[in-house]
């Protein structure tokens, strides 16, 4: 049946009709807020390329988390900026490291909030790469996969011992989900889920994050471990492997330039899909909104809804607090 019998506009005539036939919705339950913690006291240092986002010290972070919990946001994901960086990224797995101290303080203050930690070495190494550097076969420095696994396991255990509710390895080493799962189970943490950054692309959209986490690579880039933006089949293999190794939630990152990957993941796999609406996706809309070129609320909510429509259940987003407020309006 086609025009004039069929008229698609009939169901768009007014707001109530549109509400009735709306296929996708965004809920506060879908949101995870990334937060950055650094040493010090009373610190609330704005990240210039991510307006409205800050590096916090543990005390101010706890206040922020109370507000986040009060807004009904279910979870935060923590990134640490250590006191000292070194070649082995030792503060990543130190029991009194910045993230461990933050977890303990948040868990004392917020009983409902799920505290997830980003498990990676790049914030803690002086070279800014996500693992242990060794010379590769061509004689060039590169991240050594198998030597890095042990450090990621130690980091995960430190976070979970401090009270983390979930760990999220973001390094893209092969085999890390399986190693972390085994170690957690061995230590009596069989009930702690792993959210794997499964299909993480080597993306230019992480630019502002590297300012936020003070973690740009000091040489080269991350393309020997993060994925080539051209590859969809490879993304599906990465996700499949992380599921086989025991991931409970799999993530696609970034989100908006990779909605096709999210869609395929949602079609092919039955476990919850998360998507990371990354720093660059946030910064570009913020910048355009500051110039008056875009309506921030509209484009932010449209972006988040699109990520849901593509098939994600969870969204890591720097708009989590704003979105929670907008949804409550
Ligand atoms: C750590 C990590 C990064 C992001 C999350 N975890 C940076 C990177 O891989 O370079 C980026 C998040 C964002 O851009 O918002 N490896």
Boltz pocket constraint, residues with backbone or C-beta under 6 A from the ligand:
constraints:
  - pocket:
      binder: B
      contacts: [[A, 118], [A, 120], [A, 122], [A, 130], [A, 170], [A, 171], [A, 205], [A, 206], [A, 207], [A, 208], [A, 209], [A, 210], [A, 215], [A, 222], [A, 277], [A, 278], [A, 279], [A, 280]]
      max_distance: 6.0
